Structures are given as C-alpha cells and as structure tokens.
Amino acid sequence: MKRISWIAACLCFFNMSRAQQVTLTPDQIKGYTSEWKGERFPDGRPKVADKFLERLKKIRLEEGWGILRNKGYQNQFEGDWMILEP
C-alpha cells in the first residue's frame, strides 16, 4: 500500500512540475514588445546592439534596480544575478 501511495505522489509531483513551464510564442513576445521597431530573433525577441549590452555590463546592481524603481517597478524580482566586477 505504501508503494502505491508513493507512486501516486510521484506522478502528482511530476504533473505539477510540468505545469510550471511557461513559454511565450513569437507572436506573444511581439505583442509585449510591440514598440520595438528593429530586427528580431526567430523566436520574436528584439535584437539589441552589442554596444548597449556592453554598457549594461558596467552597471552596478543597485544602479539597475534604482532605474527600475524610478520607472514604477517597485516589486519586481529576478534571481541568479552575478557580480561581474566587484
């Protein structure tokens, strides 16, 4: 009986973990980034010039969040940030 309960629990957790995978279609990405007028990747993401990405590498974490807070993004979260230049 314990084995059947364990298998049932594993199947439930497996189904729940699959439910958390969220992927946007290219059309959805284009809808969210409709103001972008430049080139896009095949999956719909906007292509950004390398010079802007290089500038972002030099911004400290506090500066980046400060800009977002000033734009009204008070309760946003993004994990796994890495400090490139301590």
C-alpha positions as CSV (number, residue, x, y, z in Angstrom):
1,M,0.0,0.0,0.0
2,K,2.9,2.4,0.8
3,R,4.4,1.7,-2.6
4,I,1.2,2.6,-4.4
5,S,0.9,5.8,-2.4
6,W,4.5,6.7,-3.2
7,I,4.0,6.1,-6.9
8,A,0.8,8.2,-6.9
9,A,2.6,11.1,-5.1
10,C,5.5,11.0,-7.6
11,L,3.0,11.1,-10.5
12,C,1.3,14.1,-8.9
13,F,4.5,16.0,-8.4
14,F,5.6,15.1,-12.0
15,N,2.4,16.6,-13.4
16,M,2.7,19.7,-11.2
17,S,6.3,20.3,-12.3
18,R,5.3,20.2,-16.0
19,A,2.6,22.8,-15.3
20,Q,5.2,25.4,-14.3
21,Q,6.9,25.6,-17.7
22,V,5.7,28.8,-19.4
23,T,6.9,29.6,-22.9
24,L,5.7,32.5,-25.0
25,T,5.1,32.2,-28.7
26,P,6.9,34.6,-31.0
27,D,3.5,36.4,-31.6
28,Q,3.1,36.9,-27.8
29,I,6.6,38.2,-27.5
30,K,6.0,40.6,-30.3
31,G,2.8,41.7,-28.6
32,Y,4.6,42.5,-25.4
33,T,7.4,44.3,-27.2
34,S,5.3,46.0,-29.9
35,E,7.1,49.3,-29.6
36,W,10.3,47.7,-30.8
37,K,10.9,48.8,-34.4
38,G,14.2,47.0,-35.0
39,E,15.3,43.5,-36.0
40,R,14.2,40.4,-34.1
41,F,15.4,36.9,-33.4
42,P,13.5,34.0,-34.9
43,D,11.7,33.4,-31.6
44,G,10.4,37.0,-31.6
45,R,12.9,38.6,-29.1
46,P,14.2,42.0,-30.1
47,K,17.8,42.2,-31.2
48,V,19.8,44.7,-29.3
49,A,23.0,46.3,-30.5
50,D,26.2,44.9,-28.8
51,K,27.2,48.4,-27.7
52,F,24.1,48.5,-25.4
53,L,24.9,45.1,-23.9
54,E,28.5,46.2,-23.3
55,R,27.2,49.3,-21.5
56,L,24.9,47.2,-19.3
57,K,27.9,45.0,-18.2
58,K,29.3,48.1,-16.4
59,I,26.2,49.0,-14.4
60,R,26.1,48.0,-10.8
61,L,23.2,46.1,-9.4
62,E,22.0,49.0,-7.3
63,E,22.0,51.3,-10.3
64,G,20.0,48.9,-12.4
65,W,17.3,48.4,-9.7
66,G,17.3,52.2,-9.0
67,I,16.4,52.9,-12.6
68,L,13.6,50.3,-12.5
69,R,12.2,51.7,-9.2
70,N,12.1,55.2,-10.7
71,K,10.1,53.8,-13.6
72,G,7.5,52.3,-11.2
73,Y,8.7,48.7,-10.9
74,Q,8.6,48.5,-7.1
75,N,8.0,44.8,-6.5
76,Q,10.0,43.0,-9.2
77,F,12.2,40.1,-8.6
78,E,15.0,38.5,-10.7
79,G,17.2,35.8,-9.3
80,D,20.6,34.5,-10.3
81,W,22.3,37.8,-10.9
82,M,26.1,37.7,-11.0
83,I,28.5,40.4,-9.9
84,L,31.0,40.7,-12.8
85,E,33.2,43.4,-11.4
86,P,33.2,43.6,-7.6
